[in-house]
Structures are given as C-alpha cells and as structure tokens.
Amino acid sequence: MRTLKLGSTGPVSSALGLGCMGMSALYGEADRGESIATLHAALDAGVTLLDTGDFYAMGHNELLIGEALRTAPAAHRERALTSVKFGALRDPDGGWAGYDGRPATVKNFAAYSLQRLGVDHIDVYRIARVDETVPIEETVGAIAELVEKGHVRHIGLSEVGADTLRRAAAVAPISDLQIEYSLISRGIEDEILPTAAELGIGVTAYGVLSRGLISGHFARDRKLAANDFRGVSPRFQGENLQRNLDLVDALRKIAEAKGVSVAQTAIAWVLAQGPRFGASIVPLVGARRRDRLAEALGALDVQFDAADLAAVEEAVPAGAAAGDRYPEAQMAHLDSER
C-alpha cells in the first residue's frame, strides 16, 4: 500500500481511505456482517484511514468501526487512523437540526466518540459543516485544546472555503480538508485546492465516485430505496441522471481501452490530481462490500500518462455534471460553495 503524509503536519495515511458512512446510513440497508468483513479486508490490505461521523445513524457507524477494530489483529488495529466528523445535530426521527461548533459542545462530542470507537484518541477531528453562529477560530481552538490533552492527534476541516481555511490555519495546524472532489465535482480546483496546497494542508476527497453515480455500476432504471438519500439528490433526478450517465458511458470507453473499470478510472483520476496541484490528496472510497473494496484498491495500479488524462477530461469536462451535488437546503450549509 502506498502512503502519503496528509499535509505538512498531518499523519501518514494509506493512499486510499475508507469512507464508512454507507455501512450505517443514507444508502439504504447495509449488511452488518459484510460491513465488518469489509473493514477487516481494508485493514488487511493496508488501508489505514477510516472516516466516519458521530452523526452517521446517530453513533451506529462509530460503534461498527469500534467493533471492527476490537476484532481485528492487533497490528492492524494499531496502525488504523480514525477520522471523525462532529457537529451535525439529529432528532429521534433521524431529522437534521443544524450544526453546533461551540467549544463545550466540541469536547462533549469528542467524549462520546472516544467511548463508541473504543480508542484513547481520535487521529483527525473536524466539524462536519461550519456553525455560522460560532467563529471558526473558537471551534478550532477547542479541538486544539483536545490535541494538547492527547484526546485528538490532528485537526481537520470539512467543506470550508479558502477564507475559512486561512482563518482556521492561523489558530492551529490543520492536517487536512475533507471535501467532495471528483471528475464531476471540481469546484475546489479554482481556489480551495490551491489554498490548501499553499498552506500545506492535505485533502481527503470524498464522493470520488459521486455516490456511485460515476462508478459504472449505476443503472439508468435503478429504483432507490426510500431511505436512500440519493432519491432526493439533484444529480440522480430525471433528465439530470440520464445526462450524467451519458458522461459515464463516455468514460467507460476510455476505461475499457485501458482494461480497467470505470470506478478505477475515476478514482485513479483523483489520485493523479495531487501531483498536478502540489497537494497530498487521499481519495475516500465508500465501499460497503469486499468486492467493491477490491475494485477500488485496483485503482492504485492504474497509470495515466498525459494523453490518458486528456482523454478523460475530454470525456468528462469540468462543469459537465447536471444538477447540484446536494439539494438546495443542504447546499446552503456549505461554506465551500460561497
């Protein structure tokens, strides 16, 4: 497994990380046994970065990861890195009630995450979305206090814009910015990614397959479960979906010519952007099954030359996606989109 350092101050991570959200929430029903097996397979393959959020199924995802770590070989457990998002407020019906970045709340969230994960520290800790009622300096300062006490190793951020990134970095070292980045979500290239590179902040890129949309496995007539949030995602609606899958068909031709899968092509493209922008970029793959994990890991062996990259970008040009990446109400919470 290749490794890279997350920014100038962050931990050394595997070149691919595992995004664990879908094992608990938002993509329909998941198989607990298969989820644990997939986590174990990832650790066995050398994947060290496990990403979660304390609000994923109201703590379920952290408990799942905790179980996987307890039952993994000691050597795998010791090299695992936990990346945790906090701050999203939920209600008993599963609804969303905003974000809370107050210092006392930050420490409260961390205490519960440490218990659920069964660890003595969190490797990277970050607020999921900026709390507009609390200056980012106060939220980051609270995490910095957790670092001083040994409860957290590194400070991260999520979905923030360049200005917020600079303000946060002036308070304490920031290891990485977690943000959506894929062939069809490239807005960070204009300002956010260059700013992160300038400040020595790494990037953990989620949504590299755009929630399965550009995986090569999403059928045009697929029916989504009622508890699958893609059912309200603009890119999966009506004509938008058909236009986006046209892009996938174009990408498939390139993948077939190289003898790799569509998903491997999309992941490998993200991997190739780190050197291009002078940044450390770790794609997070949201595999819920061992076969999907194995496919994603195969992206590490895909080599692109300049002609390959040009062909990919011709097939899926920047800005070609139809529809926003979140519904309007959720887009309003993204500091990165302002």
Salt bridges, closest charged atoms under 4 A:
GLU34 OE1 - ARG290 NH2 2.68
ASP44 OD1 - HIS76 NE2 3.89
ASP51 OD2 - LYS85 NZ 2.61
GLU62 OE1 - ARG116 NE 2.55
GLU67 OE1 - ARG32 NH2 2.54
ASP100 OD2 - ARG102 NH2 2.74
ASP120 OD1 - HIS121 ND1 2.70
ASP123 OD1 - HIS121 NE2 3.15
GLU132 OE2 - ARG338 NH2 2.49
GLU137 OE1 - ARG167 NH2 2.83
GLU145 OE1 - LYS107 NZ 2.43
GLU159 OE2 - ARG325 NH1 2.79
ASP176 OD2 - ARG126 NH1 2.99
GLU180 OE2 - ARG211 NH1 2.83
GLU180 OE1 - ARG325 NH1 2.91
GLU189 OE2 - ARG186 NE 3.07
GLU189 OE2 - ARG276 NH1 3.82
GLU198 OE1 - ARG166 NH2 2.80
ASP228 OD2 - ARG230 NH2 2.70
ASP246 OD1 - ARG220 NH2 2.76
ASP249 OD2 - ARG220 NH2 2.80
ASP291 OD2 - ARG289 NH2 2.65
GLU295 OE1 - HIS217 NE2 2.95
ASP308 OD2 - LYS258 NZ 3.13
GLU313 OE1 - ARG186 NH2 3.22
GLU313 OE2 - ARG276 NH1 3.63
ASP335 OD1 - ARG338 NH1 3.80
GLU337 OE2 - ARG325 NH2 3.04
